[in-house]
Amino acid sequence: AGEPEGTPFLRLERGSGIRNLNIWYPNQSVPAVTPYPWTILCNPATPSGTGDNTTIWNVTLVNPYQGIKIGPEWNELHYLRNVYGTPLRTGIWLSYTTDIGRIMNVHFEPRYWSESGLPGAPDAASILDWTQQHGDGIEMARSDWEYVADVSLVGYHVGMRIFRYSNQGSPNGVAYRLTVRDAQTALQVDDLNGIGFIFTQCTFDVASGGDNACVRLGPEFDSVLQFNTCTFGGEPSSAVISDPQASGRISFQNCTFQNWSEEGAALDVTGGSLAVLGCRFEKDAAQIRLGRKVTDAQILDNRWPGKMRVENHSAGEVQISQEDLHLERLDVQPHPWAQTPRPPNDNLYVVQDYGAKGDGQTDNTAAFQAALDAAGQTGGTVYVPAGWYRINGHLRVPTGVELRGIWDVPHHTVSQGTVLLVYGGKDDPEGEPLISLEGGSGVRGLTLWYPEQSTGNIRAYPWAIRALGPGCWVKDVVLGNAYQGIDFASYPSDGHVISYAGGSPLKTGIAVGQSSTRGWVENVQFNPHYWLRAPGYPMASPPDFETLRAYQQANLVAFRYETCADEHVMGTFVYAAAKGIAFEDAGGPCRADVFLHGTDAASRAAHLACPEGSLLNFVNSQLVILGATPYGEITTDPAFAGRARFFGVLAWGEKNGPTVDLQGSGEVVVQQIHTRNGPFRLDGGTTRLENVTITRDYSPQYLVGPNVRKVEILASWAEKPFAAQNQAGDRLVADYNKGQTRKDVQIKTGWEEGDPQPDWQNALYVGRGVGPIAGEEKPICRRVVGGEAHSGQASLQVAFADSGRDSSFVAFKVLGASVPIVSSTELSYWLRPGTELGRRVFVDLLFDDGSRLVDLSPVAEDGLPLPAPRGQVGEWVQV
């Protein structure tokens, strides 16, 4: 007590975990809070080194001063799941995570202490008073590809803070269903790496007082931050506040802004770039304030309770339109977490009792099968203690039986444990799998290793694990260097669960199909380091990283989905693949929701070939292409006929590789993508791209081929002005794109047949002293043919009588059209005055917010104000 930098209560070294534990500090109190060291330190420096896999699962931290610390020593693959509690000063602190960390179903709120029933538990209000002044929920420095899902942080000074720690760098990642309530600042972004961060279906709610904000951007922010279907509320001064030095791009789509102060604004953005599409503002006060250093903004198709209130102090390109763009909405149901399967009873069968030996030499096929057959008579668990178990043949797990090693948490080859050494099936890829699961059986907590496999001479093997019927599961299993990993596609696989498999598969990682009900694939991790970091394992030769990566980039399909009725995918990842995640045509459609998927260093990051009737939803994807053949981050096969929607994408890697390469007859929607890759190649089906950010300097950004049915590109932002190489004619619709030459939306008319015609010729406003000319009943504005037309046969005639009063005027509505106005928009027309007063006729614009162009005191190229007298009577003059 009293030593916050002292020795942590628990230290988790690599390959370790904590499950089903409550931790309570009996002598802690509020408001007289006592500092304590960290409760749990993950990956401390040890003689064996830091590294992979620390797990905290089903743990309650009742009232720690500091909860969980990860880093700053090098670490990978932390997994925080079902963690609850009331950390006071800091909930989670992390840095130097270089492979996927996962923070899932973590909830820090005052009620876990106040409602604990433990002696001395304070009331929630007392806790809140202290944590709102002193506490941070999550402090995240460098983490490469952090996955955050279903997390709540209540009552902190800063709910989540993203920053740079020392010289280790800053993070990128994705957050899904993060809820921050009763904070002073819900989200503070001091620094991000160049990839950015995505927040989807999140809630940011702050308490009253001072300069509170839902989101605050610091001066070092120069990356990309995306919010989709998020809610900003509570009692902030401004919902979003950026520092004047912040130069990054902030993007909001389908978000709701509930409240802000009269002095503030929902979005108080003083620098950088801004996109606001399809959002709802629930207060009739300044919704958006753009500072002088804002370089550009796209404010499109938003909803306001009254008048749109945008304060624009920017000299950049600011696009504002209320046109209904029919933007795609994220209507995907929340991810339903899989229930952990288990055998029907607690009967235990230990393989040593049937003659098994973990000496690495004895063939254990018969002993294992004897234990499995015995368990098959009653159901139960066949337990395999730590050791090296040679298997020359094949194993069949009966219904109601689980084959289980020592691991009760995710693990890595480096930590050894229960290892099955596979010697059968070499050069027979269609042969019998190593482990066949009868319906309603599973395998858990062990590692499979192929000692005769070599990166210098890849040999084909049968599947490592195959399900023979529905209701099968694979949990906490490392596939090591398997040629083919898990086959849940060859037989009906209804109700399957695959949870935290790992490894470095070579040909196929996981195949799923023939699933007519719900199925789950959650938190799978494929990376070459499962083969490369395998000390003590028998090997034909030491593995070579570059050779292995090149083979996988040419051959590996990491995740293959076929016919699935209701597939739920969460938190999967692969490094190095020909296809990271693929949806193939096996004769039936696939319907799947894919949350927080990552592909790194692939030839194709996400590939679609599924048939008509398929519906795929991707939420918060991180996609990277690298290698000799970077085909694209999102690619479709010529046979693709389904529908796929991507909500929130971060894409990078090979700079010259295409971001997307689309063929086939299907439909693809991509909403909010940040790419650092090459162009969008579109040559098939229907494509809709909304809210695109391209932080690369190239042109054209879009290559539209002749085979598309329709392509829509809305609100694209790139370092160079928008450009499309178009072979599709008017099947390409491109609008509201930065720097776009708007030939497709210009209004141009000479009033000839086929030109736009005046749609309302009555006077809109009439001042004193204005009347009709002789022979007419009212002032006129009409198309006439013949006479003194400038070109062609037609012109627009304006005629009325003026008594000469200073206040006399008349305004006619001529064309009702939705025309976006940007810095490059030009208004030009020809005028022929018929009288001296006719020299004062001019063309005005009426904006969506009710204001007029003349209100802005515009000056024409001739140096005269818009309403000034022009030209000579009887002569045409261009304005």
N, C-alpha and C positions, 0 to 999 in steps of 0.2 A: 504494500500500500504506500502511496505517496511517491512512487518511482515510475513514471510513465515510460521511461526508457529502459526499465529493468527487464529481467528474464521473462519471456512469455509463459503463460500457464501451460500451454500445450504447443509442441513443435511438431509439425508434420513434414517428415522428410519425403523424398520422391517415392512414388508408389505406395503411399499410405493414405488412410482415410479415417474419418470419425463418423459413426452412425448412431442414431437413437440415443442422444445424450442431452441432458439439461445441465446448464452451467449457471450458478447463482453466486453472487457476492453478498453474503449476509450483512457485512458491515458497511455496505454502500448506502448513501442517503441523498436526498435533495431537500433544500438547495445547497447543503454543505457537501458538495460532491468531492469525493476522494479520488485522485488520479491513481490508476493502476496500469501495469504493463499490458501489452496486447494479450488478449485471451488466447488467440490461436495465431501462430506464425507458420505460414506455408513456405516450404522450400528454403529453410535456413542453410547457410553454408556448412557443409559437413565434409569429412575426409573423402567420402564416396562421391561427392559432388552434388550439385542441385540438378533439377531437371523436370522430368515428366510426371504428371498425374498426382495431384493431391485432391482429395474429395472430402467435402463436409455435407452430410446428407441427414435430414431429419434431426436437426440440432436446434435447440432453443438456447439463445444467449439472453438470459433473463434481464440482467442489468449491468453489463460490462462497461467500463470506462472506454476501452478501445476493443473493438470486436475482432475482426479478421484482417491480418496483414499478409499480402502476397508480394514478395520482392522486398527491396530492390535488387536482390540477387537474381540472376537469370532463372527463368522458370517457364514452364509450358503446361497447358492442359489442366488448369484448375477447374473444379466442378463444384459449384455451390448450389445445392438443391434442397428445397424445403427447409430453409433456415429462417427462424423467427426470433424476435427479441426486441429489446429496448437498449441498444447501444447508446451511450450518452455523448461522448466526444466524437468518436468516429465509428461508423458501422463497418465499412470495408475500405481498405487502402490497397492499391495495387500498382505495380510498375514492372517493366522489363519482361512482359509476357510475350513470347515470340511465336507461339502457336496457340490455337483457339482456346480462350478461356470462356467459361460458361457460368453465368449468374442467373439462376432460374428458380422461380417461385420462392423468392426471398422477401421477407416482410419485416420491416423495422418500424414499430409504432409504440407509443407510450402504453397502450393497453396491455401489452404482454407482461409488463412488470406490474402495472396498477391492478390488473385483474388476476394476478398469479395466485392470490391467496396466501402468499408467503409472508412470514413475519416482517413487519416494518414496511410493507409495500405502500408507496405514496399514492396519492390520487393523480389521475392523468394530467390535470391542470398544472400541478406543481412540476411534473416532469417536463411538460410542454414549455413552461416558462424558462426552464434552464436550457433545454436543447435548442429552442429557437434562437437563443443568444450565443450558444457555444458549440453546437453540434453540427456535424456533416454526415449525411447518410452514406454516400459513396464518393470516394476520391479516386479518380482514375487517371493515371499517367500512362506511360507507354503500354499499350496492349494491341497486338496485331490481330485484328478481326475479333474483337470481343463480342460475344452473344449475350444479350440481356433480354429476359422474357419473364413476364408476370411478376413484376417486382413492385412493392409499395414502400414508400419512405414518407413518414408522417412526422411533422413537427420539428424540422431541422432549420438551422440557420441557412445552410445550403443543402438542398436535397441531393443533387448530384453535381460534382465538379469535375470538369475535364481539363487537364493541364499538362504541362511539360515538366518532368522531374529531372533535374540535373542535365546531363548530356545524353540521357537514354532515349529521349524523343517523346512524342505524344501519340495518342491512340487514333485508331479508326475502328468503326464497328457499327452495330445495329442494335436498336432497342425496340421491343415490341411489348405493348401493354405495360409500360412503366407508369406508375401513378405516384405523383409527389403532391402532398397536401399540407396545408398549414405551415409552409416554409416562409422564410424571409426572401430567399431566392430559390426558386424550384430547380433551375438548371443554370449553371454558370459554365460557359465555355471560354476558357482562357487561351487554349491552343489546341489545334488538331493537326495531324499530319495531312499531307496533300490529298489523301483519299477522301476523307470526310466522315460523316456520321449520319445515320438515318434514325428518326424516331417515328414510329407508326402506332396509331391507336393509343396514344399516351395522353395523360392528364397532368397538367401543371397548374396547381392551385396554391395561391400564396395568402398569407395572413395580412392584416392591415398594418400600416405604420411605415413612416419614412419613405425611402426610395425603393420599396419592394418591387420585384419584377418576377414574372414567370420564367423568362429567359433573359440572361444577361451575357453579352458578348464582349470579351476583353479586347484590348488594343492589338494583341498578337494574332487575333483570328484572321486567317487569310485563306481558309479552305472552303469547303462546301458543307452546308448543314441543311438537311431536308426534314420537313415535318409533313406527315400525311395523316389525315383524319385524327388530329389531335385537338384537345380542348384546353383553352387557357382561361383561367378564371380566378376566383377569390377576390381580393381587394388590392390589386397592384396599382402602383402609380402609373406605369405603362406595362402592358403585357410583355412586350419584347423591347429591350433597350440595347443598342449597340454603342460601343465606344467610337468616337469620331475617327480613331486610327484603324478601326477594324476594316479590312478591305476584302473580306471573303464574300461569298454568295449565300444568301439565306433564301430558302424556298419553302413556301407553305401551299399545300393543296388540300382542299376539302376539310379545312380546319374551322373551329368555332372559337371566336373571341367573345367571352361573356361580359367582361367588365374591365374598366380602367378609370383613372381619375379624370376629372374635368380638365385639369392642367396638363395631363399626359396625353398619350395616344395608345391605341391598341398596338401599333407598330411604330416605334420611335427609332427610326434607322438613320444614322447620321453618316454612314460611309458604306462603301462596297456596293454590292448588287443585290436586288430583291426581286422575287417572283411571288405573287399572291394570286392563286387561281382557285375559283370555286369555293371561296371561304364565306363564312357567315359572321357578320359583326352585329352583336345584339344591343349596341348602345348608340344613341344618336348624339355622338360627340366625335371629336377628331379621331378618325379611324387610323389614318396613315400619315406619318410625318416624315418627309424625306429631307435630310440635311444636305448641305452644300457639297459634301464629298461623296454623295451617292452617284455612282457612275451611270446606272441605268436601272430601270424598274419595269416589270410587266405586271399590271394590276388588272386582271381579266375575270369577268363573269362572277363577280362577288355580290353578296346580298347585304343590304343595309336597312335599318328600320325606318329611316327617313331619307334625308338628303345625304348623298355621298360626300364625305368630308376628307379630302386629301390635301395636305399642306405640302406643296412641292417647292423646295428651295434648291433643287438640283438643276444643274445645267446640262445633265446628260439626257439620254434618250429614255423618256418615260412614256410607256404605253398604257392607256387607261381605256377600258371598254366594258360596257355592260351587256354586250351581245351574249345571248345564250349559246355557249359553245358545246353544250351537251357533254360535259366532261364525265369521264368514267368515275364511278364511285366504288370505294372499297367496301364491299358488302359480304366479305368472307367471315364466317363464324370463327370465334376464338378457337385456338388449337385445343382439342380435348386430350389431355395427357393420358397416355396408356397406363392402365393398371398393371402392376408387376405380376406376371403369372407365377404360379407355383404348383407343385404336385398336390393331389387331393388330400394327402396326409403327411405325417412327420416320420414315416418309416425310413430308416437309414440303413444303407448297405455300403460297406467300405470295400474298395477293390482289393486291398491287401488280404482281406479275409477270403478272397477267391484266388489268391496266388499271384497277384500283381506285384511287380518290383519296379521301383522308380530308379533303376541304375543306369538307364540309357542304353543298355545292351540286350536285355531280355525282351523277347516279343510278348507283349501283353494282350494281344488281340483276344485270345481265348478267355483269359482271366476277366477282362473287362466285360466281354459278352456274357459270361456266366453271371456276373453281378447284375448286369442289366436284365437278363432273363429272370433272375430271382425277384428283382424289384417289380418286374412286369406282372407277377402273380398278385401283387397287393397294391401296387403303386408306391411312390416314395422317391427318395433321393439316393442316387449312387454317387458316393463321395470319393474324390480322388485327392489324397493329400499331396503336398508339395513333392516334386521329384521330376525325373526325366523318364517318361514312359514311351518306350518304343512300340509302335503299332505297325505291323507289316500288312495287316489285312483291312477289314472294314467293320464298322460297328453299327448296330441298329438299336435305337432307343425306343422301348415300347411305350404305348399310350399310358399316360399317368405317371411317367417317370422323368426325372431331371438328372442329366449327367452333370456333375458339379465339381469344380475345382475349388481352390482355397479362396479365390478372390470374391469379396462381397462388395467391391467398389471397382470402378474402371481402373485398368492397369496398363502397363507397357511391357514390351519384351525385356527392357533393361532390368525389370524387377523380377524376372523369372517366375518362381512359384510353381504351379501345376502346368507342366509342359508335355504335350503329346508330340512325339517325334514320328513323323509320317514317312514311311519307307515304301508304301505300296502305291501302285497306280501310275508310275512314271511312264510317260509317253503314251498314255491311254486317256485322253481328255474326256471321252464318252463313257468311260468305265464307271463302276460303282463308286459312289461318294465315300469319303472317309467315314462320315457320320450320317446315317439316315434317321430322320425323326418321324416316327409314326404320328398320326394325328393326335393332338393333345399332349405332346411331349416337348422337352426343351433341353438346352445346354447352357451352362452358366459358369463363369469364373475360371476359365482356363485359357491356355495359349496353345495354338497349333503351329508346328514348325517343320519345315521340309529341309532336312540336312543336305540332301543331294541336289538342291536347287542352286544355281549359280548365275550371277548377273552376266558372266561372260558366255554362258551357254544355257539360255532359258529353255527349260523342259516343260512340256505340257503335262498336267495332272487332272484327274477328275475333280468335281466339286468337293470342297472341304465339308460342307454341311448342306443337306437337302431335306426339305420338308416333304413328307409323303401324304399329308392331309392337313385339314384345317386345325386352327388352335395351337400352332407351334410357336416356340419362342427361342430367341438367342439373346443372351444378356451378358455383358461384361466379358466378352470373348475376344481375344486377339488372334487374328488370322495369320500373323507373322508374315511369311513370304509365300502365301498360297497362290497358286496359278488361278484358280477359280474359287471364290469365297463362299457365299451363301446363296443357295438356289431355293427360292420360295415361289417359283414360277412354273415348274414342270408339272406340278400337281395342284389341285385346289388348295388355296392358302387362306381361306376366310379366317378373320380374327387373329392374324399373325402379329407378333410383336418382336421387333429387333431394336435393342436398346444398348447403346454404347459398345458396338463392335469396333475394333480397331485393327490396324495392320497395314501391310504394303502389298495388296493383291496385284496380280500381273495382267490378267486377261479380263476378268469380270469380278467386281467386288460384291455387289448384291444384285440379284434379279428377283423382281416381285411381279406376280401375275396370277391369273385365274382366281381373283379375289372378288367375291360377290357381296361382301359385307365390309365393315370397317377393318382397316389394317393400319399398323403403325411402324414407322422407321424413325427412331429418335436418337440424336446425338451420336452419330457414327463418325469415326475419325480415321481417315486413310492418309498415310504419309510415308514416304520412303524411309524415314528414320526408324520405323518399327523393324526394318531389316538392318539398317546401318548401325543402330545402337543396340546390339545384341551380344554383349560380352559373355563368354562362356558357352555359347551355343555351338553345336557341331555344324561345320560349314564345309562345302566342297571347296570354296575359295573365298577370300575376303570380298565383300560386295564393293562395287564401284558406283558412286553416286551418279556421275554423269551418264554412264551406260544404263543404269537402272532408270533414271528419269527419261532418257530418250526412248527406251523401250515402252514405258508406260504412256508416254505422250503419243506413241504410234499405235498402241494396242489396247490400252485399258479402258473399259467402260465401267466407271466406278459404281454408279447407281443406275440400274436399268428397270424401268417400270413398263409393264405391258397392260393387259386387261385388268383394270381395278375399278371397282364401283365407288369406293369411298376411302381413298388413301390419305393418311395424315403423316406428313413429313416435317420434322422439326430438328434444327440444329445440326445438319449433316455437313461434312467437309471432306474434300479430297485435294491433295497436292499431287500434280502430275497425272494426266490422263489424256486419252484421245477424246473421250467424251466424259465430262465431269458428271452430269446428270442427264439422262436420256429417257425419252418417252417414245417407245417403239410400237409399231403396228403388229400385234399378234392375233388379229382377227376380231378384236372388240375394242370399244372405247375405254379411255381411262379418265377418271375424274379424281383429281388430287389437289390438295392444298399443301403448298410447300413453304414453310416458314424458316427464315434464317438459314438458307443454304449458302455454302461457299465452295467455289471451285477455284483453285490456284494452279497456275502453270499448266494449263490444258491446251489442247489444240482446238477443241470446242468446249466451252464452259457449260452451256445448257443447249441441248439438241432435241428438237421436236420432230417426230415422224408419225405421231398417233393419228388414228382415222377420225372420220366425221363422228360427231357425238361426244368427243372428248372435251373436257373443260379443265384447264389447269390454271391454278392461281399461285403465283409466286409473290411472297411478301418479304421484303428486306433481304435481297440477294447481294452477295459480293462475288464478282466474277472476274477472273484473270486469265488471259491467254498468253502463253509463252512457248518457245520451242521452234522447231524447223517449219512447222505447218500451222500457223495461227489462223484458223478458219473463221473464228468469230466468237464473241462472248455469247450471243444468242443466235442460233442457227436453226433453220427448218429444212427438212427434206422435201424434195419435189412431191413426195406422197403425203405430206402433212395436210390434213383437212379438218383439224379440230380448232378449238379456240383456246388461246393462252393469254393471260393477263399478268403483267409484271408491275407490281407496286413497290417502288423504291429499289433502285439498283445502283451499286457502286462498281465501276468497271475500269480496269487498268491492265498494265502488263506490256505486251508487245505493241509499240506505238503505231506501227504500220498495219497491224491486223485490224480487220473491220470490227466495229462494235456489234453490229448485227449483219446477218446475211440470210435473207428470207426468201424462200421459194414455196411452191405448192399453192394450194387453193384455200388454206385456212386463214384464220384471223388472229392477229397478234396486236395486243395493246401494251404499250410501255409508258408508264406514268412515273415521272420523277426519276430520271437516270442521270448520274454524273459519270461521264466517261473521259478517260485520258487515252483512248484508243483511236483508231482510224474511222473512216466514214461508215455511214449506214447504207448497206446495200439492200435494196428493196426490189424484188423482181417476181412477186407472186402474191396472190391472195389479197387480203385487206389488212392494212397496217394503220394504226393510229399512234402517234408519238406525241405525248403531252409533257411539257415542262422538262425540256432537255437541257443539260449543262455540259458543254464540251470545253474542257480546259486544255485544248491542243490548238496549235496554230496551223491550220490547213484549210484548203478550200478546193472543191466544194465539199460540204459536209455530208450531203445526201446524194446517192446515186440511185435514181428511180428508173427501173427498166420497163420494157414494153409489155410485160406479162402481168402487171399488177391489175387487180380489180379496182382498188381505190387506195390512196395513201393520203393521210391527213397529218400535217406537221404543225403543231401549235406551241407557241412560246418556247422556241429554241433559242438558246444563248450559246454563243461561241466567241472565241477571241477574235476571229475574223467575221465580217458581215455574213449573214445568211446567204448560202448559195446551194443550189440543187442542180445536178445534171439530170434533166428530165426527158425521158423518152416515152412518157405516159400521157402527154397532153393534159387535158383538163381533168384527168383522173387523179392528178396531184392537186391537193388543196393545201396551201401553205399560208399561214397567217400569224400575225403578232410575233414574228421572229425578229431577233435583234439584228438591226441593220438591213432588214429585208427591203429590196426594191419592190414596191407594192403594185406591180402592174396588174396583178390579179384582183385587187380590190379598189383600184382607182375608179372614180366616177368621171366619165368622159362622154360628153354629148354635144352634138351640133344640131340637135332637135330633128334630125332627119329620120326617115322611116328606119326602124330597127335600132335607133339610139334610145337611151332612157328619155322618157317624156315627163313633163311636169305632172305630178300626181295630185296636186291640190292648187287651184289657181285663185282661190279667194284670198282676200287680205287677212293677214294674221294679226297685225297691229295697225291701227290708224290713229294718227294724232289730229289735233285741231287744225282746221284750215285746209283739209284734204277732201276733195270731192271728185266726182267723175268728170271726164271730158265731155264735150258736147256729143250727144247721140248715144251715150252710154248711161247705164243705171248705177254703176259703181266703178271704182278704180279697177283697172284691168291688168292682168298678167297672163298672156296667152301665147301659144305657138301660132306663128303665121308663116305662110308659104309664099315665096315670091318677094318682090320688093327689093329691099337693100340688104339681103343676107350676106354675111361675111364670106361664107363659102357654102357651096351647095344651094339648096332651095329654101331652107327653113331658118327661122330665128325666133327668139323669145321677145315679145313686145311688152313693155311696161309703159302704161299711160295713165295719168291722173292730173287733176287740176290742183294747183297750189295757190292759196290766197296770199302767200308771202309771209305768213307768221313765222317767227323764229323757231317755234316749237312744233311746226308741222312736220309730219313724217308718215310714211306708210311702209309696211313690211309684208312681203308675200312669202308664203311657204311654197317652195318650188319642187324640191325632191326630198322624200323621206328615205334616207339611206344610212346604213351603219358603216361609217368610215373611220378606221383607227387613225389617230393623229400622232405622229412621232416627229422627231427632230428633222427628218428628211422629207416630210410631207410638204407638197407644194400646192397652193391654190392659184389657178391661172384662168383668166377669161378674157373675152373680147367685148368691148363696149362701143356703141355708136350713139352719142348723145343727139337727140332730136331738137333740143332746146338748150339754153344756157343752164337751166336747172337740171336738165338731164345729165349734165356732167357730174352731178352729185350721186347718181345711182351707183350702188356697189353690191357685191355678193358677200353675204355674211354666212357664218356657220353657227348653228345652235347645238351646243354640246349636251351630253347625257345628263349632266348635273344642272341643266337649266341656264347656264351662262352662255354668252355669245362671244364670238371672235372679236367683235368690235370693242367689247369690254376690256380686252387686253391691250388696247392701243397699238395694234399692229402697224408696221411700216412696210410699204411695198418696195420692190427693187428700185423704183424710180425716186425713192426717198420721201415720198408723200405718205401721210397717214391713209389708212384704208378709205375713210369716208370723204377724203378731200376731192375737190373738183378735178376732173381729168379730161384730157383730149380736147378736140375741137368739134364744134357742132357740125354734124353731117359727115364726120370721118371716124373710121374704126381705129381704136387704140387698144393695145394689149396691156392688161394689168397683171 
